[in-house]
């Protein structure tokens, strides 16, 4: 005979297991998104690292999509951008979506930004000189690294899915304490000498980064809906 106490214990254990399983699924999802977003490193290297093996990317011989591109890359220190995005999430009380944060950061004056009075925030427009794709990639990196988390919720009434950004206080502390964030960004196929890009090259790079980031955002959102 199952007593009431036993039944509650079973339900509690089941709920705990479900929570752990959901956390594992989210972690795996972030790993998958990180892999998909990485359009720089050798795919074979990334796959073998996942299984605890090592691989010299020079042996890939351009057999994976990233090595086959033959693009040139530049490294950028985006630590300050990352700190500003995190601060913006905190300033807006961790109640906004990633798209809204990017709109505010780039200085948008759309109706939603004005309605929430986010156009008067100190960081409104702080990233106006960045391409939308570049800022989005830094923000997505913060999520895949767990510095920010995306709280995805499904409406019981309409079945719609929404998400808001939350800050992981422990990892935010690490960022504030000196953690450096460096990301690679594509340059034009034939970059000018001294690594300087002319205006047409910058436009080409910005469009490439933006298209990739928008695609990554759609993939992440669709995968989140499955959880």
N, C-alpha and C positions, 0 to 999 in steps of 0.2 A: 504494500500500500504506500502510495506516494503522499507524504505530508505536505502541507502548505509551505513549510520551510524548505523542504527539498525542491519543490517546484520553483520557488523563488531563486534558489541557488543555481538551478539548471538554467533559468532564464538569464540570470546575471552572468553565468559562465558563457552562455551563447552570445549575449550582447558584447562581452569582452572580446570573444573570438572574432566576432563580426567587425569590431572596431580595429583589431589588429590586422585583419585581412584587408580592410579598406585602406589602412595606412600603408600596407605593403603594396597594394595596387597603385596607390598614388605615387609612391616612391618609384615603382617600376615605370609609371607613366612619365614621370619627370626625367628618368634616365633615357627613355625612348625619345622624348622631345629633344633632350640635349644631343643625342646621337643624330637626329634628323637635322637639327639646327647647325651642327658642325659641318660647315662647307669648306673647311680649311685642311683638317688633318686626314691622313690616309685612312680609308675605311677599314682596310685589313688590320691596320695597327689598332684601331678602336675596338674592333671585334675581338681580336686576340687578347687585348688587355682585359676585356670583360671576362674572359675565361682564364685569367691569371697567367697568360703567356706573353712573351716578348716578340717583337718583330721590327726589323729594320725597314722603314718606309722606302728606302732606296731600292729595295728588292721588289717593290710593287710593280715597277716597270710600266706605270700608267695603266694599270688594269682596273682601277676603281674610278668612280666618277670624279672624286676630288683631285686625284693625281692627274687624271686625264685632262682636266681643264687647262692646266698649264698657266694659270693666272699668277699674277704677282700680288703679294700681300704686304701690308704695312701693319705694324703693331702700334696700337694707341693706348695710352694710359687713360682709362675712362673712370678712374676712381672718384674724381670730383663729380662727374655726371651721376654716378651710382649713388653717392651720398645725397645729392640734391633730390633724386627720385625717391629715395627712402624717406628723406625729410618731408617731401610732399605728401607721401602716403600717410605719415604720422600727423602732419598738419591738417589733413582732411579727415582726421579721426578714423582712419582705416575703414572707410565706408564707401570707397569709390572703385570702379572697375579700372582695369589697366588702360583701356582706351581713353577713359576720362582723364586719368592721370597724365597721359601723353598729350592730350589736348591742352590741358592747363599748362604743362611744362613748355609746350611750344607756343604758348601765347594766344590760343584760340579765344574768340569772344562770342562763341555760339550761345544759344539760348540756355542750355543746361549749365554752362560755366557761369553765366551771369546770374541765373536763378539761385545758384548755391553760393554766390558772392566769392567765387574762387578767382575772379578776375582781379581782386584786390590783394591777393596773397603775395608775399614777398618773392616767391619763386615762380609766379605767373610770368611766362615768357622767358624764363631763364635759359631754355634750350631752343630759342627761336632761330638760332643760327645753325642748328643741327638738322640733318635730314630726318624725316619722320622715321624712316627705316632704321637709322643709326640709333636714335633714342629708344626705339622699340626693342632693338636687339640687346641693348644694355639692360633694359627692364626685364626682358625674358631671361637673361643670364642671371639676374638677381633671383628670379623665381626658381630656375633650375638648380641654383646653388643653395636654395633654402633660406636665403636672407629675407626674401619676401615669400609669402605663400598665397595661393589663390583659393579663397573659400567659395566653392561652387555649391549653389543651392538650386533646388528645383521646386517651383511653386506647386503646392497641392491643388490649388484652385484651377490654374490655367495650364499647368504642365510646362511652363516656360522655365528656362535655365538662366540664372544670373550668377555673377561672381564678383567678389570684392577682394582687394588686396589687403593682406595683413602683414605685419612685421614680426619677424622672429627676433625677439629682443636680445637673445644671446648672441646670435650671429650679427645683428646690427651693431652690438657692442664691439665685436671684432673688427668690423668695418671702420667704426669710429676710432678704434685704437691703432689704426695704421695699416690694416689689410689693403693691399694694392690689387687693383683689378685691371688687367691688360687683355685686350681683345684684338684679334686680327680682322682687318677689313680689306676687301678687294680693291685694287687700284686698276687703272686702265691697263689694257694688254701691253701697250707700249708707253710706259711711264717716262716722262721727261727726265733729264739728268738731274742729279741732286735730290731726287725724290719729290720734286715739286710738281703738282698737278695744275694744268691750265684750267680755265673755266669750263670748257667742253668736257674735259676728263672728269672733273668733279661732278658735273651733272650726270654723266654716265654711271659713275660709281654710286651716286645717291639713288638713282632709279633701280640699279641692281639690288642694293641693300634693301630698299623699300619693298620691292616685289617679293624678295625672299622672306622678309619679316612678316608681311601680310599673309603669305602662304603658311608660314609656321604658326601664326596666330589662329588661322582657320583649323589647322590640324589639331592643335592643342585643345581648342574649344570643342571640336567634335569628339575627341577622345574623352574629355572631361564629362561629356553628356552620357557616356556609356557607364560611368562609375555609379 
